[in-house]
Amino acid sequence: MTPASKLEVTQIRSEIGRPHPQRRVLKGLGLRGPGSSVTVANTPSFRGMIKKVIHLVQVTERKS
């Protein structure tokens, strides 16, 4: 993990029917619905959030 590395998180599945904590994590990441993408820092806190909703998102690593 380099300090400049980022993660691009894309929501691929809907939050409909998901428990409230998972919905809050998606909102906390800044995702608004299937097809939306955000770029976040590659830090332990963001990786923990992604781990909670990994079945709903697709993650790719971006340099810089």
PDBQT receptor file of N, H, CA, C and O in Angstrom, charges set to zero:
ATOM      1  N   MET A   1       0.840  -1.170   0.000  1.00  0.00    +0.000 N 
ATOM      2  CA  MET A   1       0.000   0.000   0.000  1.00  0.00    +0.000 C 
ATOM      3  C   MET A   1       0.885   1.233   0.000  1.00  0.00    +0.000 C 
ATOM      4  O   MET A   1       1.669   1.447   0.925  1.00  0.00    +0.000 OA
ATOM      5  N   THR A   2       0.759   2.025  -1.022  1.00  0.00    +0.000 N 
ATOM      6  H   THR A   2       0.123   1.850  -1.773  1.00  0.00    +0.000 HD
ATOM      7  CA  THR A   2       1.486   3.279  -1.073  1.00  0.00    +0.000 C 
ATOM      8  C   THR A   2       0.566   4.409  -0.646  1.00  0.00    +0.000 C 
ATOM      9  O   THR A   2      -0.651   4.296  -0.791  1.00  0.00    +0.000 OA
ATOM     10  N   PRO A   3       1.116   5.488  -0.125  1.00  0.00    +0.000 N 
ATOM     11  CA  PRO A   3       0.259   6.582   0.332  1.00  0.00    +0.000 C 
ATOM     12  C   PRO A   3      -0.601   7.183  -0.771  1.00  0.00    +0.000 C 
ATOM     13  O   PRO A   3      -1.670   7.728  -0.497  1.00  0.00    +0.000 OA
ATOM     14  N   ALA A   4      -0.143   7.088  -2.013  1.00  0.00    +0.000 N 
ATOM     15  H   ALA A   4       0.726   6.645  -2.235  1.00  0.00    +0.000 HD
ATOM     16  CA  ALA A   4      -0.883   7.705  -3.111  1.00  0.00    +0.000 C 
ATOM     17  C   ALA A   4      -1.901   6.763  -3.742  1.00  0.00    +0.000 C 
ATOM     18  O   ALA A   4      -2.630   7.174  -4.644  1.00  0.00    +0.000 OA
ATOM     19  N   SER A   5      -1.971   5.504  -3.292  1.00  0.00    +0.000 N 
ATOM     20  H   SER A   5      -1.379   5.170  -2.559  1.00  0.00    +0.000 HD
ATOM     21  CA  SER A   5      -2.892   4.575  -3.944  1.00  0.00    +0.000 C 
ATOM     22  C   SER A   5      -4.333   4.878  -3.546  1.00  0.00    +0.000 C 
ATOM     23  O   SER A   5      -4.618   5.289  -2.421  1.00  0.00    +0.000 OA
ATOM     24  N   LYS A   6      -5.217   4.665  -4.491  1.00  0.00    +0.000 N 
ATOM     25  H   LYS A   6      -4.986   4.330  -5.404  1.00  0.00    +0.000 HD
ATOM     26  CA  LYS A   6      -6.652   4.915  -4.294  1.00  0.00    +0.000 C 
ATOM     27  C   LYS A   6      -7.416   3.672  -4.705  1.00  0.00    +0.000 C 
ATOM     28  O   LYS A   6      -6.901   2.829  -5.440  1.00  0.00    +0.000 OA
ATOM     29  N   LEU A   7      -8.633   3.562  -4.234  1.00  0.00    +0.000 N 
ATOM     30  H   LEU A   7      -9.052   4.246  -3.637  1.00  0.00    +0.000 HD
ATOM     31  CA  LEU A   7      -9.523   2.473  -4.620  1.00  0.00    +0.000 C 
ATOM     32  C   LEU A   7     -10.737   3.069  -5.312  1.00  0.00    +0.000 C 
ATOM     33  O   LEU A   7     -11.357   4.004  -4.806  1.00  0.00    +0.000 OA
ATOM     34  N   GLU A   8     -11.066   2.525  -6.464  1.00  0.00    +0.000 N 
ATOM     35  H   GLU A   8     -10.562   1.765  -6.875  1.00  0.00    +0.000 HD
ATOM     36  CA  GLU A   8     -12.291   2.938  -7.140  1.00  0.00    +0.000 C 
ATOM     37  C   GLU A   8     -13.359   1.912  -6.795  1.00  0.00    +0.000 C 
ATOM     38  O   GLU A   8     -13.212   0.725  -7.088  1.00  0.00    +0.000 OA
ATOM     39  N   VAL A   9     -14.421   2.371  -6.179  1.00  0.00    +0.000 N 
ATOM     40  H   VAL A   9     -14.540   3.335  -5.941  1.00  0.00    +0.000 HD
ATOM     41  CA  VAL A   9     -15.498   1.499  -5.717  1.00  0.00    +0.000 C 
ATOM     42  C   VAL A   9     -16.733   1.786  -6.559  1.00  0.00    +0.000 C 
ATOM     43  O   VAL A   9     -17.191   2.926  -6.630  1.00  0.00    +0.000 OA
ATOM     44  N   THR A  10     -17.272   0.746  -7.200  1.00  0.00    +0.000 N 
ATOM     45  H   THR A  10     -16.899  -0.180  -7.142  1.00  0.00    +0.000 HD
ATOM     46  CA  THR A  10     -18.461   0.875  -8.027  1.00  0.00    +0.000 C 
ATOM     47  C   THR A  10     -19.546  -0.023  -7.464  1.00  0.00    +0.000 C 
ATOM     48  O   THR A  10     -19.327  -1.215  -7.244  1.00  0.00    +0.000 OA
ATOM     49  N   GLN A  11     -20.717   0.551  -7.231  1.00  0.00    +0.000 N 
ATOM     50  H   GLN A  11     -20.896   1.518  -7.410  1.00  0.00    +0.000 HD
ATOM     51  CA  GLN A  11     -21.835  -0.247  -6.730  1.00  0.00    +0.000 C 
ATOM     52  C   GLN A  11     -22.434  -1.018  -7.890  1.00  0.00    +0.000 C 
ATOM     53  O   GLN A  11     -22.794  -0.431  -8.910  1.00  0.00    +0.000 OA
ATOM     54  N   ILE A  12     -22.543  -2.346  -7.739  1.00  0.00    +0.000 N 
ATOM     55  H   ILE A  12     -22.250  -2.823  -6.910  1.00  0.00    +0.000 HD
ATOM     56  CA  ILE A  12     -23.063  -3.180  -8.818  1.00  0.00    +0.000 C 
ATOM     57  C   ILE A  12     -24.393  -3.830  -8.467  1.00  0.00    +0.000 C 
ATOM     58  O   ILE A  12     -25.080  -4.349  -9.347  1.00  0.00    +0.000 OA
ATOM     59  N   ARG A  13     -24.766  -3.807  -7.177  1.00  0.00    +0.000 N 
ATOM     60  H   ARG A  13     -24.208  -3.385  -6.462  1.00  0.00    +0.000 HD
ATOM     61  CA  ARG A  13     -26.040  -4.378  -6.764  1.00  0.00    +0.000 C 
ATOM     62  C   ARG A  13     -26.796  -3.369  -5.915  1.00  0.00    +0.000 C 
ATOM     63  O   ARG A  13     -26.194  -2.501  -5.284  1.00  0.00    +0.000 OA
ATOM     64  N   SER A  14     -28.103  -3.488  -5.904  1.00  0.00    +0.000 N 
ATOM     65  H   SER A  14     -28.592  -4.193  -6.417  1.00  0.00    +0.000 HD
ATOM     66  CA  SER A  14     -28.959  -2.552  -5.189  1.00  0.00    +0.000 C 
ATOM     67  C   SER A  14     -28.914  -2.789  -3.684  1.00  0.00    +0.000 C 
ATOM     68  O   SER A  14     -28.604  -3.885  -3.218  1.00  0.00    +0.000 OA
ATOM     69  N   GLU A  15     -29.231  -1.738  -2.940  1.00  0.00    +0.000 N 
ATOM     70  H   GLU A  15     -29.484  -0.847  -3.319  1.00  0.00    +0.000 HD
ATOM     71  CA  GLU A  15     -29.317  -1.854  -1.485  1.00  0.00    +0.000 C 
ATOM     72  C   GLU A  15     -30.703  -2.278  -1.023  1.00  0.00    +0.000 C 
ATOM     73  O   GLU A  15     -30.923  -2.473   0.173  1.00  0.00    +0.000 OA
ATOM     74  N   ILE A  16     -31.631  -2.422  -1.943  1.00  0.00    +0.000 N 
ATOM     75  H   ILE A  16     -31.453  -2.264  -2.915  1.00  0.00    +0.000 HD
ATOM     76  CA  ILE A  16     -32.996  -2.816  -1.590  1.00  0.00    +0.000 C 
ATOM     77  C   ILE A  16     -32.969  -4.199  -0.945  1.00  0.00    +0.000 C 
ATOM     78  O   ILE A  16     -32.385  -5.138  -1.485  1.00  0.00    +0.000 OA
ATOM     79  N   GLY A  17     -33.604  -4.308   0.205  1.00  0.00    +0.000 N 
ATOM     80  H   GLY A  17     -34.079  -3.545   0.643  1.00  0.00    +0.000 HD
ATOM     81  CA  GLY A  17     -33.681  -5.575   0.919  1.00  0.00    +0.000 C 
ATOM     82  C   GLY A  17     -32.465  -5.876   1.777  1.00  0.00    +0.000 C 
ATOM     83  O   GLY A  17     -32.380  -6.953   2.367  1.00  0.00    +0.000 OA
ATOM     84  N   ARG A  18     -31.531  -4.956   1.857  1.00  0.00    +0.000 N 
ATOM     85  H   ARG A  18     -31.599  -4.081   1.378  1.00  0.00    +0.000 HD
ATOM     86  CA  ARG A  18     -30.313  -5.152   2.654  1.00  0.00    +0.000 C 
ATOM     87  C   ARG A  18     -30.513  -4.569   4.050  1.00  0.00    +0.000 C 
ATOM     88  O   ARG A  18     -31.308  -3.647   4.232  1.00  0.00    +0.000 OA
ATOM     89  N   PRO A  19     -29.794  -5.103   5.034  1.00  0.00    +0.000 N 
ATOM     90  CA  PRO A  19     -29.909  -4.576   6.396  1.00  0.00    +0.000 C 
ATOM     91  C   PRO A  19     -29.471  -3.107   6.464  1.00  0.00    +0.000 C 
ATOM     92  O   PRO A  19     -28.647  -2.652   5.670  1.00  0.00    +0.000 OA
ATOM     93  N   HIS A  20     -30.033  -2.388   7.416  1.00  0.00    +0.000 N 
ATOM     94  H   HIS A  20     -30.703  -2.757   8.061  1.00  0.00    +0.000 HD
ATOM     95  CA  HIS A  20     -29.757  -0.967   7.566  1.00  0.00    +0.000 C 
ATOM     96  C   HIS A  20     -28.259  -0.653   7.708  1.00  0.00    +0.000 C 
ATOM     97  O   HIS A  20     -27.801   0.316   7.104  1.00  0.00    +0.000 OA
ATOM     98  N   PRO A  21     -27.468  -1.432   8.482  1.00  0.00    +0.000 N 
ATOM     99  CA  PRO A  21     -26.040  -1.121   8.568  1.00  0.00    +0.000 C 
ATOM    100  C   PRO A  21     -25.327  -1.146   7.211  1.00  0.00    +0.000 C 
ATOM    101  O   PRO A  21     -24.428  -0.340   6.971  1.00  0.00    +0.000 OA
ATOM    102  N   GLN A  22     -25.720  -2.061   6.329  1.00  0.00    +0.000 N 
ATOM    103  H   GLN A  22     -26.450  -2.716   6.525  1.00  0.00    +0.000 HD
ATOM    104  CA  GLN A  22     -25.105  -2.107   5.002  1.00  0.00    +0.000 C 
ATOM    105  C   GLN A  22     -25.503  -0.889   4.178  1.00  0.00    +0.000 C 
ATOM    106  O   GLN A  22     -24.690  -0.368   3.414  1.00  0.00    +0.000 OA
ATOM    107  N   ARG A  23     -26.720  -0.439   4.319  1.00  0.00    +0.000 N 
ATOM    108  H   ARG A  23     -27.380  -0.862   4.939  1.00  0.00    +0.000 HD
ATOM    109  CA  ARG A  23     -27.167   0.771   3.617  1.00  0.00    +0.000 C 
ATOM    110  C   ARG A  23     -26.371   1.986   4.088  1.00  0.00    +0.000 C 
ATOM    111  O   ARG A  23     -25.993   2.841   3.287  1.00  0.00    +0.000 OA
ATOM    112  N   ARG A  24     -26.122   2.052   5.398  1.00  0.00    +0.000 N 
ATOM    113  H   ARG A  24     -26.429   1.357   6.048  1.00  0.00    +0.000 HD
ATOM    114  CA  ARG A  24     -25.353   3.172   5.947  1.00  0.00    +0.000 C 
ATOM    115  C   ARG A  24     -23.919   3.159   5.447  1.00  0.00    +0.000 C 
ATOM    116  O   ARG A  24     -23.345   4.219   5.196  1.00  0.00    +0.000 OA
ATOM    117  N   VAL A  25     -23.331   1.979   5.297  1.00  0.00    +0.000 N 
ATOM    118  H   VAL A  25     -23.798   1.118   5.501  1.00  0.00    +0.000 HD
ATOM    119  CA  VAL A  25     -21.964   1.887   4.783  1.00  0.00    +0.000 C 
ATOM    120  C   VAL A  25     -21.909   2.382   3.344  1.00  0.00    +0.000 C 
ATOM    121  O   VAL A  25     -20.998   3.127   2.981  1.00  0.00    +0.000 OA
ATOM    122  N   LEU A  26     -22.873   1.977   2.522  1.00  0.00    +0.000 N 
ATOM    123  H   LEU A  26     -23.612   1.372   2.818  1.00  0.00    +0.000 HD
ATOM    124  CA  LEU A  26     -22.909   2.453   1.133  1.00  0.00    +0.000 C 
ATOM    125  C   LEU A  26     -23.028   3.969   1.084  1.00  0.00    +0.000 C 
ATOM    126  O   LEU A  26     -22.358   4.621   0.283  1.00  0.00    +0.000 OA
ATOM    127  N   LYS A  27     -23.880   4.535   1.938  1.00  0.00    +0.000 N 
ATOM    128  H   LYS A  27     -24.425   4.005   2.589  1.00  0.00    +0.000 HD
ATOM    129  CA  LYS A  27     -24.035   5.986   1.984  1.00  0.00    +0.000 C 
ATOM    130  C   LYS A  27     -22.750   6.641   2.479  1.00  0.00    +0.000 C 
ATOM    131  O   LYS A  27     -22.354   7.694   1.978  1.00  0.00    +0.000 OA
ATOM    132  N   GLY A  28     -22.104   6.025   3.455  1.00  0.00    +0.000 N 
ATOM    133  H   GLY A  28     -22.426   5.170   3.862  1.00  0.00    +0.000 HD
ATOM    134  CA  GLY A  28     -20.852   6.555   3.979  1.00  0.00    +0.000 C 
ATOM    135  C   GLY A  28     -19.735   6.557   2.944  1.00  0.00    +0.000 C 
ATOM    136  O   GLY A  28     -18.869   7.432   2.956  1.00  0.00    +0.000 OA
ATOM    137  N   LEU A  29     -19.759   5.581   2.058  1.00  0.00    +0.000 N 
ATOM    138  H   LEU A  29     -20.462   4.871   2.048  1.00  0.00    +0.000 HD
ATOM    139  CA  LEU A  29     -18.774   5.548   0.972  1.00  0.00    +0.000 C 
ATOM    140  C   LEU A  29     -19.088   6.574  -0.108  1.00  0.00    +0.000 C 
ATOM    141  O   LEU A  29     -18.226   6.907  -0.921  1.00  0.00    +0.000 OA
ATOM    142  N   GLY A  30     -20.320   7.076  -0.120  1.00  0.00    +0.000 N 
ATOM    143  H   GLY A  30     -21.021   6.806   0.540  1.00  0.00    +0.000 HD
ATOM    144  CA  GLY A  30     -20.707   8.057  -1.123  1.00  0.00    +0.000 C 
ATOM    145  C   GLY A  30     -21.382   7.457  -2.337  1.00  0.00    +0.000 C 
ATOM    146  O   GLY A  30     -21.542   8.128  -3.357  1.00  0.00    +0.000 OA
ATOM    147  N   LEU A  31     -21.780   6.196  -2.235  1.00  0.00    +0.000 N 
ATOM    148  H   LEU A  31     -21.650   5.651  -1.407  1.00  0.00    +0.000 HD
ATOM    149  CA  LEU A  31     -22.446   5.528  -3.360  1.00  0.00    +0.000 C 
ATOM    150  C   LEU A  31     -23.937   5.836  -3.323  1.00  0.00    +0.000 C 
ATOM    151  O   LEU A  31     -24.548   5.871  -2.255  1.00  0.00    +0.000 OA
ATOM    152  N   ARG A  32     -24.517   6.059  -4.504  1.00  0.00    +0.000 N 
ATOM    153  H   ARG A  32     -24.021   6.030  -5.372  1.00  0.00    +0.000 HD
ATOM    154  CA  ARG A  32     -25.912   6.496  -4.581  1.00  0.00    +0.000 C 
ATOM    155  C   ARG A  32     -26.835   5.483  -5.232  1.00  0.00    +0.000 C 
ATOM    156  O   ARG A  32     -28.049   5.686  -5.253  1.00  0.00    +0.000 OA
ATOM    157  N   GLY A  33     -26.296   4.410  -5.757  1.00  0.00    +0.000 N 
ATOM    158  H   GLY A  33     -25.310   4.246  -5.740  1.00  0.00    +0.000 HD
ATOM    159  CA  GLY A  33     -27.123   3.403  -6.400  1.00  0.00    +0.000 C 
ATOM    160  C   GLY A  33     -26.296   2.613  -7.381  1.00  0.00    +0.000 C 
ATOM    161  O   GLY A  33     -25.147   2.963  -7.649  1.00  0.00    +0.000 OA
ATOM    162  N   PRO A  34     -26.866   1.545  -7.924  1.00  0.00    +0.000 N 
ATOM    163  CA  PRO A  34     -26.119   0.725  -8.873  1.00  0.00    +0.000 C 
ATOM    164  C   PRO A  34     -25.593   1.557 -10.038  1.00  0.00    +0.000 C 
ATOM    165  O   PRO A  34     -26.319   2.352 -10.636  1.00  0.00    +0.000 OA
ATOM    166  N   GLY A  35     -24.314   1.353 -10.345  1.00  0.00    +0.000 N 
ATOM    167  H   GLY A  35     -23.724   0.707  -9.859  1.00  0.00    +0.000 HD
ATOM    168  CA  GLY A  35     -23.678   2.087 -11.426  1.00  0.00    +0.000 C 
ATOM    169  C   GLY A  35     -22.892   3.293 -10.962  1.00  0.00    +0.000 C 
ATOM    170  O   GLY A  35     -22.082   3.822 -11.723  1.00  0.00    +0.000 OA
ATOM    171  N   SER A  36     -23.108   3.751  -9.723  1.00  0.00    +0.000 N 
ATOM    172  H   SER A  36     -23.766   3.321  -9.105  1.00  0.00    +0.000 HD
ATOM    173  CA  SER A  36     -22.363   4.909  -9.238  1.00  0.00    +0.000 C 
ATOM    174  C   SER A  36     -20.976   4.475  -8.768  1.00  0.00    +0.000 C 
ATOM    175  O   SER A  36     -20.794   3.359  -8.282  1.00  0.00    +0.000 OA
ATOM    176  N   SER A  37     -20.004   5.371  -8.918  1.00  0.00    +0.000 N 
ATOM    177  H   SER A  37     -20.152   6.278  -9.313  1.00  0.00    +0.000 HD
ATOM    178  CA  SER A  37     -18.617   5.091  -8.552  1.00  0.00    +0.000 C 
ATOM    179  C   SER A  37     -18.052   6.215  -7.709  1.00  0.00    +0.000 C 
ATOM    180  O   SER A  37     -18.430   7.378  -7.855  1.00  0.00    +0.000 OA
ATOM    181  N   VAL A  38     -17.139   5.845  -6.823  1.00  0.00    +0.000 N 
ATOM    182  H   VAL A  38     -16.832   4.901  -6.704  1.00  0.00    +0.000 HD
ATOM    183  CA  VAL A  38     -16.396   6.821  -6.032  1.00  0.00    +0.000 C 
ATOM    184  C   VAL A  38     -14.947   6.358  -5.952  1.00  0.00    +0.000 C 
ATOM    185  O   VAL A  38     -14.655   5.169  -6.076  1.00  0.00    +0.000 OA
ATOM    186  N   THR A  39     -14.059   7.297  -5.747  1.00  0.00    +0.000 N 
ATOM    187  H   THR A  39     -14.297   8.264  -5.646  1.00  0.00    +0.000 HD
ATOM    188  CA  THR A  39     -12.654   6.984  -5.524  1.00  0.00    +0.000 C 
ATOM    189  C   THR A  39     -12.328   7.373  -4.092  1.00  0.00    +0.000 C 
ATOM    190  O   THR A  39     -12.540   8.514  -3.683  1.00  0.00    +0.000 OA
ATOM    191  N   VAL A  40     -11.804   6.401  -3.324  1.00  0.00    +0.000 N 
ATOM    192  H   VAL A  40     -11.632   5.474  -3.656  1.00  0.00    +0.000 HD
ATOM    193  CA  VAL A  40     -11.484   6.636  -1.919  1.00  0.00    +0.000 C 
ATOM    194  C   VAL A  40     -10.028   6.263  -1.671  1.00  0.00    +0.000 C 
ATOM    195  O   VAL A  40      -9.418   5.541  -2.460  1.00  0.00    +0.000 OA
ATOM    196  N   ALA A  41      -9.483   6.755  -0.579  1.00  0.00    +0.000 N 
ATOM    197  H   ALA A  41      -9.979   7.342   0.062  1.00  0.00    +0.000 HD
ATOM    198  CA  ALA A  41      -8.114   6.436  -0.203  1.00  0.00    +0.000 C 
ATOM    199  C   ALA A  41      -8.018   4.971   0.215  1.00  0.00    +0.000 C 
ATOM    200  O   ALA A  41      -8.973   4.395   0.738  1.00  0.00    +0.000 OA
ATOM    201  N   ASN A  42      -6.860   4.386  -0.023  1.00  0.00    +0.000 N 
ATOM    202  H   ASN A  42      -6.084   4.854  -0.447  1.00  0.00    +0.000 HD
ATOM    203  CA  ASN A  42      -6.629   2.992   0.351  1.00  0.00    +0.000 C 
ATOM    204  C   ASN A  42      -6.127   2.961   1.792  1.00  0.00    +0.000 C 
ATOM    205  O   ASN A  42      -4.935   2.789   2.047  1.00  0.00    +0.000 OA
ATOM    206  N   THR A  43      -7.067   3.133   2.733  1.00  0.00    +0.000 N 
ATOM    207  H   THR A  43      -8.035   3.273   2.525  1.00  0.00    +0.000 HD
ATOM    208  CA  THR A  43      -6.746   3.141   4.157  1.00  0.00    +0.000 C 
ATOM    209  C   THR A  43      -7.493   2.011   4.852  1.00  0.00    +0.000 C 
ATOM    210  O   THR A  43      -8.477   1.502   4.316  1.00  0.00    +0.000 OA
ATOM    211  N   PRO A  44      -7.039   1.612   6.039  1.00  0.00    +0.000 N 
ATOM    212  CA  PRO A  44      -7.735   0.536   6.751  1.00  0.00    +0.000 C 
ATOM    213  C   PRO A  44      -9.210   0.825   7.010  1.00  0.00    +0.000 C 
ATOM    214  O   PRO A  44     -10.030  -0.092   6.970  1.00  0.00    +0.000 OA
ATOM    215  N   SER A  45      -9.562   2.081   7.274  1.00  0.00    +0.000 N 
ATOM    216  H   SER A  45      -8.895   2.826   7.307  1.00  0.00    +0.000 HD
ATOM    217  CA  SER A  45     -10.964   2.396   7.559  1.00  0.00    +0.000 C 
ATOM    218  C   SER A  45     -11.838   2.182   6.320  1.00  0.00    +0.000 C 
ATOM    219  O   SER A  45     -12.917   1.597   6.421  1.00  0.00    +0.000 OA
ATOM    220  N   PHE A  46     -11.386   2.649   5.159  1.00  0.00    +0.000 N 
ATOM    221  H   PHE A  46     -10.510   3.125   5.077  1.00  0.00    +0.000 HD
ATOM    222  CA  PHE A  46     -12.169   2.448   3.947  1.00  0.00    +0.000 C 
ATOM    223  C   PHE A  46     -12.182   0.976   3.536  1.00  0.00    +0.000 C 
ATOM    224  O   PHE A  46     -13.199   0.486   3.045  1.00  0.00    +0.000 OA
ATOM    225  N   ARG A  47     -11.080   0.272   3.726  1.00  0.00    +0.000 N 
ATOM    226  H   ARG A  47     -10.254   0.670   4.124  1.00  0.00    +0.000 HD
ATOM    227  CA  ARG A  47     -11.071  -1.161   3.395  1.00  0.00    +0.000 C 
ATOM    228  C   ARG A  47     -12.030  -1.930   4.287  1.00  0.00    +0.000 C 
ATOM    229  O   ARG A  47     -12.650  -2.892   3.832  1.00  0.00    +0.000 OA
ATOM    230  N   GLY A  48     -12.167  -1.530   5.550  1.00  0.00    +0.000 N 
ATOM    231  H   GLY A  48     -11.663  -0.749   5.920  1.00  0.00    +0.000 HD
ATOM    232  CA  GLY A  48     -13.124  -2.167   6.452  1.00  0.00    +0.000 C 
ATOM    233  C   GLY A  48     -14.550  -1.933   6.012  1.00  0.00    +0.000 C 
ATOM    234  O   GLY A  48     -15.382  -2.838   6.081  1.00  0.00    +0.000 OA
ATOM    235  N   MET A  49     -14.843  -0.708   5.554  1.00  0.00    +0.000 N 
ATOM    236  H   MET A  49     -14.167   0.027   5.498  1.00  0.00    +0.000 HD
ATOM    237  CA  MET A  49     -16.188  -0.409   5.056  1.00  0.00    +0.000 C 
ATOM    238  C   MET A  49     -16.489  -1.242   3.819  1.00  0.00    +0.000 C 
ATOM    239  O   MET A  49     -17.583  -1.791   3.682  1.00  0.00    +0.000 OA
ATOM    240  N   ILE A  50     -15.515  -1.334   2.921  1.00  0.00    +0.000 N 
ATOM    241  H   ILE A  50     -14.627  -0.888   3.032  1.00  0.00    +0.000 HD
ATOM    242  CA  ILE A  50     -15.708  -2.107   1.687  1.00  0.00    +0.000 C 
ATOM    243  C   ILE A  50     -15.927  -3.569   2.003  1.00  0.00    +0.000 C 
ATOM    244  O   ILE A  50     -16.734  -4.230   1.349  1.00  0.00    +0.000 OA
ATOM    245  N   LYS A  51     -15.218  -4.088   3.001  1.00  0.00    +0.000 N 
ATOM    246  H   LYS A  51     -14.562  -3.551   3.533  1.00  0.00    +0.000 HD
ATOM    247  CA  LYS A  51     -15.363  -5.497   3.381  1.00  0.00    +0.000 C 
ATOM    248  C   LYS A  51     -16.793  -5.824   3.816  1.00  0.00    +0.000 C 
ATOM    249  O   LYS A  51     -17.272  -6.936   3.593  1.00  0.00    +0.000 OA
ATOM    250  N   LYS A  52     -17.476  -4.853   4.436  1.00  0.00    +0.000 N 
ATOM    251  H   LYS A  52     -17.087  -3.950   4.617  1.00  0.00    +0.000 HD
ATOM    252  CA  LYS A  52     -18.851  -5.072   4.902  1.00  0.00    +0.000 C 
ATOM    253  C   LYS A  52     -19.846  -5.202   3.751  1.00  0.00    +0.000 C 
ATOM    254  O   LYS A  52     -20.887  -5.842   3.900  1.00  0.00    +0.000 OA
ATOM    255  N   VAL A  53     -19.530  -4.596   2.602  1.00  0.00    +0.000 N 
ATOM    256  H   VAL A  53     -18.684  -4.076   2.481  1.00  0.00    +0.000 HD
ATOM    257  CA  VAL A  53     -20.470  -4.595   1.475  1.00  0.00    +0.000 C 
ATOM    258  C   VAL A  53     -19.827  -5.125   0.195  1.00  0.00    +0.000 C 
ATOM    259  O   VAL A  53     -20.236  -4.758  -0.906  1.00  0.00    +0.000 OA
ATOM    260  N   ILE A  54     -18.817  -5.991   0.340  1.00  0.00    +0.000 N 
ATOM    261  H   ILE A  54     -18.484  -6.290   1.235  1.00  0.00    +0.000 HD
ATOM    262  CA  ILE A  54     -18.069  -6.480  -0.821  1.00  0.00    +0.000 C 
ATOM    263  C   ILE A  54     -18.971  -7.217  -1.811  1.00  0.00    +0.000 C 
ATOM    264  O   ILE A  54     -18.656  -7.280  -3.000  1.00  0.00    +0.000 OA
ATOM    265  N   HIS A  55     -20.081  -7.771  -1.339  1.00  0.00    +0.000 N 
ATOM    266  H   HIS A  55     -20.337  -7.720  -0.374  1.00  0.00    +0.000 HD
ATOM    267  CA  HIS A  55     -21.005  -8.489  -2.214  1.00  0.00    +0.000 C 
ATOM    268  C   HIS A  55     -21.870  -7.535  -3.033  1.00  0.00    +0.000 C 
ATOM    269  O   HIS A  55     -22.589  -7.973  -3.931  1.00  0.00    +0.000 OA
ATOM    270  N   LEU A  56     -21.809  -6.237  -2.734  1.00  0.00    +0.000 N 
ATOM    271  H   LEU A  56     -21.225  -5.882  -2.004  1.00  0.00    +0.000 HD
ATOM    272  CA  LEU A  56     -22.619  -5.244  -3.451  1.00  0.00    +0.000 C 
ATOM    273  C   LEU A  56     -21.783  -4.333  -4.346  1.00  0.00    +0.000 C 
ATOM    274  O   LEU A  56     -22.338  -3.573  -5.139  1.00  0.00    +0.000 OA
ATOM    275  N   VAL A  57     -20.455  -4.400  -4.229  1.00  0.00    +0.000 N 
ATOM    276  H   VAL A  57     -20.004  -5.018  -3.585  1.00  0.00    +0.000 HD
ATOM    277  CA  VAL A  57     -19.589  -3.467  -4.939  1.00  0.00    +0.000 C 
ATOM    278  C   VAL A  57     -18.489  -4.204  -5.703  1.00  0.00    +0.000 C 
ATOM    279  O   VAL A  57     -18.212  -5.381  -5.470  1.00  0.00    +0.000 OA
ATOM    280  N   GLN A  58     -17.876  -3.460  -6.624  1.00  0.00    +0.000 N 
ATOM    281  H   GLN A  58     -18.100  -2.504  -6.813  1.00  0.00    +0.000 HD
ATOM    282  CA  GLN A  58     -16.703  -3.934  -7.358  1.00  0.00    +0.000 C 
ATOM    283  C   GLN A  58     -15.581  -2.947  -7.050  1.00  0.00    +0.000 C 
ATOM    284  O   GLN A  58     -15.795  -1.735  -7.099  1.00  0.00    +0.000 OA
ATOM    285  N   VAL A  59     -14.391  -3.450  -6.732  1.00  0.00    +0.000 N 
ATOM    286  H   VAL A  59     -14.217  -4.434  -6.692  1.00  0.00    +0.000 HD
ATOM    287  CA  VAL A  59     -13.284  -2.595  -6.318  1.00  0.00    +0.000 C 
ATOM    288  C   VAL A  59     -12.102  -2.783  -7.262  1.00  0.00    +0.000 C 
ATOM    289  O   VAL A  59     -11.714  -3.908  -7.577  1.00  0.00    +0.000 OA
ATOM    290  N   THR A  60     -11.536  -1.659  -7.710  1.00  0.00    +0.000 N 
ATOM    291  H   THR A  60     -11.851  -0.745  -7.454  1.00  0.00    +0.000 HD
ATOM    292  CA  THR A  60     -10.308  -1.689  -8.507  1.00  0.00    +0.000 C 
ATOM    293  C   THR A  60      -9.331  -0.720  -7.908  1.00  0.00    +0.000 C 
ATOM    294  O   THR A  60      -9.718   0.336  -7.406  1.00  0.00    +0.000 OA
ATOM    295  N   GLU A  61      -8.050  -1.074  -7.958  1.00  0.00    +0.000 N 
ATOM    296  H   GLU A  61      -7.736  -1.931  -8.366  1.00  0.00    +0.000 HD
ATOM    297  CA  GLU A  61      -7.006  -0.216  -7.408  1.00  0.00    +0.000 C 
ATOM    298  C   GLU A  61      -6.527   0.744  -8.470  1.00  0.00    +0.000 C 
ATOM    299  O   GLU A  61      -6.327   0.357  -9.621  1.00  0.00    +0.000 OA
ATOM    300  N   ARG A  62      -6.340   2.001  -8.090  1.00  0.00    +0.000 N 
ATOM    301  H   ARG A  62      -6.502   2.316  -7.155  1.00  0.00    +0.000 HD
ATOM    302  CA  ARG A  62      -5.858   3.029  -9.007  1.00  0.00    +0.000 C 
ATOM    303  C   ARG A  62      -4.579   3.608  -8.430  1.00  0.00    +0.000 C 
ATOM    304  O   ARG A  62      -4.490   3.861  -7.228  1.00  0.00    +0.000 OA
ATOM    305  N   LYS A  63      -3.603   3.815  -9.274  1.00  0.00    +0.000 N 
ATOM    306  H   LYS A  63      -3.675   3.609 -10.250  1.00  0.00    +0.000 HD
ATOM    307  CA  LYS A  63      -2.370   4.474  -8.854  1.00  0.00    +0.000 C 
ATOM    308  C   LYS A  63      -2.560   5.966  -8.954  1.00  0.00    +0.000 C 
ATOM    309  O   LYS A  63      -3.236   6.449  -9.862  1.00  0.00    +0.000 OA
ATOM    310  N   SER A  64      -1.975   6.698  -8.038  1.00  0.00    +0.000 N 
ATOM    311  H   SER A  64      -1.425   6.306  -7.301  1.00  0.00    +0.000 HD
ATOM    312  CA  SER A  64      -1.998   8.169  -7.961  1.00  0.00    +0.000 C 
ATOM    313  C   SER A  64      -3.237   8.735  -7.385  1.00  0.00    +0.000 C 
ATOM    314  O   SER A  64      -3.364   9.954  -7.273  1.00  0.00    +0.000 OA
TER     315      SER A  64
